[in-house]
Amino acid sequence: MEVKLIENITEIDSGLWNSLAGTDYPFIRHEFLEALELSGPVSQQTGWRARHLLVYDQGILVALMPLYLKFHSQGEYVFDQQWAKAHQQSDLLYYPKWLTAIPFTPCQGARIVIRNGLDAAPIIALIMAFMQQSSESHGISSWHCLFAKAQQAQQLSSAGLSLRVGVQFQWRNQNYRDFNDYLDSFTASKRKQVKRERKRAAEQDIVFEQIGGASASDRHWRVFFEFYQMTYLKRGMRPYLNLDFFQKLAVVMPEQLLLILAIKNHRYIGAALSLVGADTLYGRYWGCFEEYHSLHFETCYYQGLDYCLSHGLKNFDSGAQGEHKIARGFEPVYTYSAHWIKDPELAQAIDRFVTQERQAIEVYKEDAASHLPFKHQPENSN
């Protein structure tokens, strides 16, 4: 088997890439990664130099891995700035570093995609050896694989990477018939709270429109983008993504896009964009111009839950952070990342850190689960 790096996603045919990556998990689709590169958010200028990794066996593509040479730690959602500081204190450079991730996307999924029927272990070992060798020869400090599925993270841990865990809040469909059936699983007080929040939107004369990507007009995308960028501008930040990115997605993968628009007095006041996977809704982007009571909860969570229930989706991954999700039935679940550090002493120190951190994360996850609104607590998530 041989490993090859390509400098942008367009160097490989989309059909060939997707023949391995599939379309069930939308973020690893060739079209999604290409939209990020062609619209500009992922580029040399923004500190994301694409170097996607391909593995061939006798000319046949058997594995692929999104890969970037990264010159900062922004847009990752796994925070390693203290590791960069530790390198600096040891007179070592932390950047550039190798990063296997979906840019700006804290959603778990396969990070190394291997052709069905093949043994993963030798392919992962080959990739590991390649990443170490390239790091040594090009002065790269480390390799990080973020938001990998649990099984793949364990495989990387077995290959010698340090395993780091985090917590997100996600919803699982327990075969609920509809939203009221879902609320019936809540305690009385928590059920009353959610009903009150949903009623607040109606009392403020706010209505909601769900639009699939194929039905969204250019005006819809422009309106959505104004809301999206406002989320960042309110905090004095520039948005990671631009209008061109969303417009490109609307052309190449409209069937996996869901726009939720909030309307008051015939005027749009807020919007959220989710991506639709095979069995999961991924809530990703949101914004509003004016704050209304419960607008965020309704636009970002309750409307998404309605969609999941009406379309038979099993999971709702609403993104990073958000302890307020617990009271709405989003359970704490582990997220996983794997890290290889070239310097032996710092590698040992970071491994000790993630081990200690995990103990604190386990306590936090257990405590968060104790505040779920259900009458009967669900079985432990991953």
C-alpha positions, 0 to 999 in steps of 0.5 A: 500500500502507498500513501499520497497527499493531495493539495486540494480536494479537487485533485480527486474525482468527487465520485471516487472520494464519495464511493468511500466516504458516502453521503450518510455523514454530510460533512465528509462528502467531497462536495462539502469539503470542496465548498469550504476550499473554493469559497475561501474559508479553508485556504493557505491564507486562513491558516488551513492548508489542505493536504488530504491523505489517500491510501492506494493498494495496487492502484485502488483507493482503499482509504482516505482522510481529510488532512490539513496543515494548520497554523493556528488553533481556531475553528477546531472546538478542541482547545489545545492553546495550552499545549502550544504554550508548553511547546513555546516554553520548551523553545519548540514550535507548535505550529504548523501541526497536522489536523484531521478534522472537518473545518469549523465542525464539531460533529462526530464522524469517521475521520479515516474512511476505509473501504468496506471489508478491509482490516482497519489495523494495518491501514491505520498503522500505515497512516500513523507511520506516515504522519510520524515520518512526515512530521519528522522530515518537515518540522511539524510538531504533532498530529490531531484527529478531532471528533472521531467516532468512538471505535476509531478513536480507540483504534488510534489510541491503540496505535499510540495516540493520546485519547482525549474526551469531551462532552456534548449534548445530543438527543436520541429518539426513543421511538416517540410518536410526536412531540407530545409523546416525547414530552410525556417522558418528562417530569411534570415540571420540566414538561410544563417548562418546555410547553411554556417556552413553545407557547411564548413564541406563538404569543409573540406572533412568531411563526416558523418555516422549514425549507429544504435546500432544494426549495430555498431561494437565493433570497433565503440564503442571503437572509440566513447569512445576515443572521449567521454573521450577526452571531459573530459580529455581536461578539466582535468576531468575523464569521468563519464562513461566507455567503459563497460557501452556503450558496455553493452547498445549496447547489451541490447538496441541497437534499441535505440542507434544512433551513428554519426561518423565524417570521414575525409580522411578515418579516424574518427575524432569525434563522437556523441551518441544519444538515441532514444525515442518514439518521441524524440531524446536525444543527450547525448555524444560527443567528437573529437580529433581535432577541425574543423570549424562547426564540433561540430554543424554538429555532435551534431545538424544538423545530429541529426535534419536530423535524426529527420526529416527523422524518424518523431520524434517530439523533439530533446533534446540536453542536458544541456546548450548551448546558441549557440543552439538558433541560430540553432532553439532550443527553450528555455524550462523550466526544473523542479526539486523538493526539500524537506529539512528536516531542517525547517529554511533552507527549508524556506530559500531555498524555498525563493531562488528558488522563486527569482531564478525563476523570473530571469529564466523567464526573461532569458527564454523570452530574449533567445526566442527573439533571435530565428532565425524564421520569426515567433516566435513559441508559448511559450514552457513550 
